[in-house]
């Protein structure tokens, strides 16, 4: 590793990444017009309380995202976080636009709604999805969000129910969403009357609600790398066929409203997530083994690795015809000394690789990389500060930018959306969902609390420690 490799991180600061223009995408023209697609863009999780350091960082972020969660019938959901009802979304969109960011909402409501009965996340999601009363409240809540988005009038991205689509794919006969039951017209909600009571109908119903109230909103469905029985992101098996895995997921997503919708429009984007903790966190818990690891090989020789992931993404892009977004991406690294594998400072190698291989990501069909969620101002301040250090010749500033909240908008209540998560393929807990938490790093593997503290520092390989020391002297 030489200093040139380290300087690759500087690209995120200026985002003047020289990437080749891909062939004209085949998604709807409206999406092409609404979202930047001439180069790879970067964004990150950012709640209202941390907007100040984001704007002060000097980094031209393209996107800013926030969970909307806590359940549609619990009196604790996003619609209650500000007054009047639903104002939180309006404030967030307005503040994002005022600072030049495209707002993104990760709409994660189903699991945390009542009654949520079942032995695991998949069962609880499925139970709620088939509960007429719950789903009537769900469609009303989604309608409220679309009304707020429509009033906003500018481009906003809404990622709908990450993980849910993976669970539904696992239930689908022949990979067809129309074979999975769901309460749609059976919910009695007027806007979705006549739409079949299936998972396919559920996807089409959400799209119809968008069409009725917020044609400016871009809706994203989620592709899970573990959905068809093997985790593309963690399996060490060299025989895994990334194209075949992607084809199965693409076929299901196409059946859920990408390929067609007789009731309105189709999905605009496909999101995917890479992991729910930094790789070193997993290693520290002793969860890695011969067939399962969270460390990706940057030489792309052993598995899992970046080449296989990008082959999966490229095939999803080819078979769905939709732009791809990598979401909730770990930002741990192995460059800075503060990456000492303690809470908020776990190592990973995904972010440095992504930043230094932006053209590869873009060529595979990714239009944006959104770094992972977290309400740790110190940690995220370190992230932005580390980026600025590269811009100033590796000389880190002494003080982080002070955080400030936009007037009238509250930070979602800590822990409002903590959920009990099942252990999935390869004992990989599902990604953390909900408003950012202030609690210390969790090591409980039965919770959905994603340890999201990730800044930028320390080399993992002993042979490279001398370069780490040299880096420290430069700062």
C-alpha positions in Angstrom: 0.0 0.0 0.0 1.5 3.4 -0.9 0.4 6.9 -0.4 -1.3 6.9 -3.8 -3.7 4.3 -2.5 -4.4 6.4 0.5 -5.0 9.5 -1.6 -7.8 7.6 -3.3 -10.0 8.6 -0.4 -9.7 12.2 -1.4 -12.0 11.5 -4.3 -15.0 11.5 -2.1 -14.3 15.0 -1.0 -14.3 16.6 -4.4 -16.3 13.9 -6.1 -14.6 14.9 -9.2 -14.4 11.2 -10.1 -13.6 10.7 -13.8 -16.0 8.0 -14.8 -16.9 6.8 -18.2 -20.4 7.5 -19.3 -22.4 4.3 -19.6 -24.9 3.5 -22.3 -28.2 5.2 -22.0 -30.1 3.5 -19.1 -33.4 1.8 -19.9 -35.4 3.0 -16.9 -38.2 5.5 -17.2 -37.3 8.9 -18.7 -38.6 10.6 -15.6 -36.0 8.9 -13.4 -33.2 9.9 -15.8 -34.4 13.5 -15.6 -34.9 13.5 -11.8 -31.7 11.8 -10.6 -28.1 12.6 -11.5 -26.7 9.7 -13.6 -23.6 11.1 -15.3 -21.2 9.9 -12.5 -21.3 8.0 -9.2 -22.7 10.2 -6.4 -22.2 9.8 -2.7 -24.6 10.4 0.3 -25.0 9.2 3.8 -27.4 8.8 6.7 -28.0 12.2 8.3 -30.6 13.0 11.0 -31.7 16.6 11.7 -29.3 16.9 14.7 -26.3 16.3 12.4 -27.1 18.5 9.5 -24.7 21.2 10.7 -21.6 19.1 10.4 -22.7 17.7 7.0 -23.0 21.1 5.5 -19.8 22.4 7.2 -17.8 19.4 6.0 -17.0 20.9 2.6 -17.9 17.6 1.0 -20.4 18.0 -1.9 -22.7 15.1 -0.9 -25.4 14.3 -3.4 -27.8 12.5 -1.1 -29.0 12.6 2.5 -31.1 9.8 4.0 -33.3 9.1 7.0 -35.4 6.2 8.3 -39.2 6.7 8.6 -40.3 4.0 11.0 -41.7 3.0 14.4 -45.0 1.5 13.0 -48.1 2.8 11.3 -50.5 2.1 14.2 -48.3 2.6 17.3 -48.7 6.4 17.9 -44.9 6.5 17.8 -44.2 6.6 14.0 -42.5 9.3 11.9 -45.8 11.1 11.5 -45.8 11.9 15.2 -42.2 13.3 15.4 -43.2 16.8 14.6 -46.4 18.8 14.6 -48.6 19.0 12.6 -48.9 15.3 11.7 -46.3 14.3 9.1 -44.3 17.6 9.4 -41.1 15.7 10.1 -40.9 14.6 6.4 -41.6 18.1 5.2 -38.9 19.6 7.3 -36.4 17.0 6.3 -37.1 17.4 2.6 -37.0 21.2 2.9 -33.7 21.2 4.8 -32.1 18.8 2.4 -33.1 20.9 -0.6 -32.0 24.1 1.0 -28.5 22.6 1.3 -28.3 21.0 -2.1 -29.0 17.4 -1.1 -31.5 15.0 -2.6 -33.6 13.7 0.3 -34.0 9.9 0.7 -36.4 8.2 3.0 -36.0 4.6 4.0 -39.6 3.7 4.7 -39.5 0.9 7.2 -42.8 0.5 8.9 -44.3 -2.9 8.5 -42.3 -4.9 11.0 -42.7 -2.4 13.8 -46.5 -2.0 13.3 -49.0 -3.8 15.5 -49.6 -6.7 16.2 -46.3 -8.0 14.6 -46.7 -11.6 15.7 -44.4 -14.4 14.8 -41.2 -16.2 15.7 -38.9 -14.1 13.5 -38.8 -11.0 11.3 -40.0 -12.8 8.2 -43.0 -14.3 10.0 -43.8 -11.0 11.7 -43.7 -9.1 8.4 -45.8 -11.7 6.7 -48.4 -11.6 9.6 -48.7 -7.9 9.4 -48.9 -7.9 5.6 -51.9 -10.1 5.8 -53.7 -8.3 8.6 -56.4 -6.1 7.0 -56.6 -3.6 9.9 -52.8 -3.2 9.9 -52.6 -2.8 6.2 -55.4 -0.2 6.1 -53.3 1.9 8.5 -50.2 1.2 6.5 -51.7 2.4 3.2 -53.0 5.5 5.0 -49.6 6.2 6.4 -47.9 5.8 3.0 -50.5 8.0 1.5 -49.6 10.7 4.1 -46.0 10.5 3.1 -46.8 10.7 -0.6 -49.0 13.8 0.1 -46.1 15.5 1.9 -43.8 14.5 -0.9 -46.3 15.9 -3.5 -46.6 19.2 -1.6 -42.8 19.4 -1.5 -42.8 19.2 -5.3 -39.2 18.4 -5.9 -37.4 15.1 -6.4 -37.4 12.8 -3.3 -36.5 9.1 -3.2 -38.5 6.7 -1.0 -36.9 3.3 -0.5 -39.7 0.9 0.5 -39.3 -1.7 3.1 -35.7 -3.0 2.9 -35.5 -6.7 3.8 -39.2 -7.3 3.3 -38.8 -8.1 -0.4 -36.1 -10.6 0.4 -38.4 -12.4 2.9 -41.2 -12.4 0.4 -38.9 -13.8 -2.3 -38.2 -16.7 0.0 -41.9 -17.4 0.3 -42.7 -17.0 -3.4 -43.5 -20.1 -5.5 -41.4 -20.1 -8.6 -40.1 -16.7 -7.6 -43.4 -15.0 -8.5 -44.7 -12.3 -6.2 -48.3 -13.1 -7.3 -48.1 -16.4 -5.4 -47.6 -14.7 -2.0 -50.6 -13.5 -0.1 -51.0 -9.9 1.2 -53.9 -7.7 2.3 -54.5 -5.1 -0.4 -58.1 -4.6 -1.6 -59.0 -6.7 1.4 -57.8 -4.0 3.7 -60.7 -1.8 2.7 -58.5 1.2 1.9 -60.2 3.0 -0.9 -57.2 3.9 -3.0 -56.2 0.3 -3.5 -59.7 -1.1 -4.2 -59.7 -3.9 -6.8 -56.0 -4.7 -6.5 -55.3 -8.4 -5.9 -54.4 -9.5 -2.4 -50.9 -10.6 -3.2 -47.4 -9.4 -2.7 -47.5 -8.3 -6.3 -50.6 -6.4 -5.6 -48.9 -4.8 -2.5 -46.1 -3.4 -4.7 -48.5 -2.2 -7.4 -50.7 -0.6 -4.7 -47.9 1.5 -3.4 -47.0 2.6 -6.9 -50.6 3.6 -7.5 -50.7 5.7 -4.3 -47.5 7.4 -5.5 -49.2 8.1 -8.8 -52.2 9.7 -7.1 -50.3 12.0 -4.7 -46.6 12.4 -5.6 -45.5 11.9 -9.2 -42.2 13.7 -8.2 -41.3 10.9 -5.8 -38.9 8.2 -7.0 -39.8 4.8 -5.5 -37.1 2.2 -4.8 -37.6 -1.5 -4.2 -34.9 -3.5 -2.4 -32.7 -6.4 -3.5 -31.3 -8.5 -0.7 -28.2 -10.5 -1.5 -29.4 -13.3 0.8 -32.9 -13.6 -0.6 -32.6 -16.9 -2.6 -30.7 -18.9 0.0 -27.1 -17.8 -0.2 -25.6 -14.6 0.9 -23.7 -13.1 -2.0 -22.1 -10.6 0.4 -20.6 -13.1 2.8 -20.3 -16.6 1.3 -16.7 -17.8 0.8 -17.9 -20.5 -1.7 -16.0 -19.9 -5.0 -18.7 -21.7 -7.0 -21.4 -19.2 -6.2 -22.8 -17.9 -9.5 -23.5 -14.2 -9.0 -25.4 -13.9 -12.3 -27.7 -16.8 -11.4 -28.3 -15.3 -7.9 -29.1 -11.9 -9.4 -31.4 -13.4 -12.1 -33.6 -15.1 -9.4 -33.9 -11.8 -7.4 -34.5 -9.7 -10.5 -37.2 -12.1 -11.6 -39.0 -11.7 -8.3 -38.6 -7.9 -8.2 -39.9 -7.7 -11.8 -43.0 -9.6 -10.7 -43.4 -7.2 -7.8 -44.0 -4.2 -10.0 -40.8 -3.5 -12.0 -41.9 -5.2 -15.2 -45.5 -4.0 -15.3 -48.3 -2.5 -13.3 -51.9 -2.3 -14.8 -52.8 0.1 -12.0 -50.2 2.7 -12.7 -46.4 3.2 -12.8 -43.5 0.9 -12.0 -40.6 1.0 -9.6 -37.9 3.5 -10.5 -34.8 2.2 -8.6 -33.3 -0.9 -7.0 -31.5 -0.5 -3.7 -29.2 -3.1 -2.1 -27.4 -3.2 1.2 -24.0 -4.8 1.8 -23.8 -5.5 5.5 -25.3 -4.6 8.9 -22.0 -4.2 10.8 -18.4 -3.3 9.9 -16.3 -6.4 9.1 -14.1 -6.1 12.2 -17.1 -6.0 14.4 -18.1 -9.3 13.1 -14.6 -10.7 13.5 -14.5 -9.4 17.0 -17.7 -11.4 17.8 -16.1 -14.6 16.5 -18.8 -14.9 13.8 -16.5 -15.4 10.8 -15.7 -19.0 9.8 -14.4 -20.9 6.8 -17.7 -20.5 4.8 -18.8 -17.1 6.0 -16.9 -13.9 6.4 -17.6 -10.2 6.3 -14.2 -9.2 5.0 -14.2 -8.8 1.3 -11.0 -9.5 -0.6 -9.8 -6.3 -2.3 -7.5 -8.3 -4.6 -10.6 -10.1 -5.9 -9.0 -13.5 -5.5 -10.9 -15.2 -2.7 -14.5 -14.8 -1.7 -16.5 -12.7 -0.9 -15.1 -10.0 -3.0 -15.9 -6.9 -4.9 -15.8 -8.4 -8.4 -18.5 -10.9 -7.5 -20.7 -8.2 -5.8 -20.4 -5.9 -8.9 -21.3 -8.8 -11.2 -24.4 -9.3 -9.1 -25.3 -5.6 -9.3 -24.6 -5.5 -13.1 -26.9 -8.4 -13.6 -29.6 -6.8 -11.5 -29.3 -3.7 -13.6 -29.5 -5.7 -16.8 -32.5 -7.7 -15.9 -34.5 -5.0 -14.1 -33.5 -2.1 -16.4 -33.3 0.1 -13.3 -30.5 2.2 -11.8 -28.9 0.6 -8.8 -28.1 2.2 -5.4 -25.7 0.8 -2.8 -27.3 1.8 0.6 -26.3 1.7 4.2 -22.7 1.0 3.2 -20.1 0.5 6.0 -17.7 3.4 6.3 -15.0 1.7 8.4 -11.5 1.7 6.9 -8.0 0.7 7.6 -6.2 4.0 7.1 -6.5 6.1 10.3 -5.1 5.4 13.7 -8.5 6.0 15.4 -9.8 2.8 13.7 -9.0 0.7 16.8 -11.9 -1.6 16.7 -13.8 0.0 19.6 -17.3 1.3 19.5 -17.7 3.7 16.6 -14.3 2.8 15.2 -14.5 -0.7 13.7 -12.5 -1.4 10.6 -13.8 -2.4 7.2 -12.4 -2.1 3.6 -15.6 -1.5 1.6 -15.6 2.3 1.6 -11.9 2.8 0.5 -12.4 0.2 -2.3 -15.6 1.8 -3.5 -14.1 5.3 -3.5 -11.0 4.2 -5.4 -13.0 2.1 -7.9 -15.8 4.5 -8.6 -15.7 3.9 -12.3 -16.2 0.1 -11.8 -19.2 0.8 -9.6 -20.7 3.2 -12.1 -20.1 0.8 -15.0 -21.9 -1.9 -13.1 -25.0 0.3 -12.9 -24.7 2.0 -9.5 -25.6 5.7 -9.6 -25.1 6.3 -5.9 -23.4 5.0 -2.7 -25.1 5.9 0.5 -23.0 5.4 3.6 -24.5 3.8 6.6 -26.8 5.2 9.3 -25.9 6.4 12.7 -26.5 9.1 15.3 -22.9 9.5 16.5 -22.0 13.1 15.8 -18.4 12.6 16.9 -17.9 9.6 14.7 -19.5 11.1 11.6 -17.7 14.4 12.4 -14.4 12.4 12.3 -15.6 11.0 8.9 -16.1 14.4 7.3 -13.0 15.8 9.1 -10.9 12.9 7.7 -12.1 13.6 4.2 -11.2 17.3 4.6 -7.7 16.3 5.8 -7.0 14.8 2.4 -8.1 18.0 0.7 -5.6 20.0 2.8 -2.6 17.8 2.2 -3.2 15.3 4.9 -3.3 18.0 7.6 -6.3 17.4 9.8 -8.1 20.3 11.3 -8.0 20.7 15.1 -11.8 21.0 15.6 -14.8 19.4 14.1 -17.6 21.4 12.6 -20.2 22.2 15.2 -23.5 20.4 14.7 -26.7 22.4 14.4 -30.4 21.4 14.0 -32.7 23.0 11.5 -35.4 25.1 13.3 -38.6 23.3 14.2 -37.5 19.8 13.3 -36.8 17.3 16.1 -34.4 14.4 16.1 -36.5 11.2 16.2 -36.7 9.7 19.7 -33.7 7.4 20.5 -34.7 3.8 20.4 -38.1 4.4 18.9 -37.7 1.7 16.3 -35.5 -0.8 18.0 -36.7 -4.2 16.8 -36.0 -7.8 17.6 -34.5 -9.3 14.5 -34.2 -12.9 13.5 -30.9 -14.4 12.5 -30.8 -14.9 8.7 -28.7 -16.7 6.2 -25.3 -17.4 7.5 -26.3 -16.0 11.0 -26.4 -12.6 9.5 -28.8 -10.3 11.4 -30.8 -8.1 9.2 -29.8 -4.4 8.9 -30.7 -2.0 11.7 -33.9 -0.2 11.1 -35.3 3.0 12.6 -34.4 6.3 14.0 -30.8 6.6 15.1 -30.0 5.4 18.6 -27.7 7.0 21.1 -26.9 3.8 22.9 -23.4 2.3 22.9 -22.4 -0.4 20.4 -24.6 -3.5 20.8 -23.1 -7.0 20.5 -26.5 -8.7 20.8 -27.0 -10.8 17.7 -30.7 -11.1 18.3 -31.4 -7.4 17.7 -31.7 -5.4 14.6 -29.6 -2.6 16.1 -27.0 -1.9 13.4 -23.7 -0.7 14.9 -23.2 2.2 12.6 -20.3 4.2 14.1 -17.8 4.3 11.2 -15.2 6.9 10.7 -12.0 6.8 8.7 -8.7 5.1 10.3 -5.8 2.2 10.9 -4.2 -0.4 8.7 -5.0 -4.0 9.5 -2.0 -5.8 8.1 1.1 -5.7 10.4 3.4 -5.4 7.4 1.8 -2.0 6.7 2.0 -0.5 10.1 5.1 1.6 9.2 3.0 3.3 6.5 0.3 3.9 9.1 2.8 5.6 11.3 3.9 7.7 8.4 0.4 8.7 7.8 0.0 9.7 11.4 3.1 11.9 11.1 1.6 13.7 8.1 -1.5 14.7 10.0 
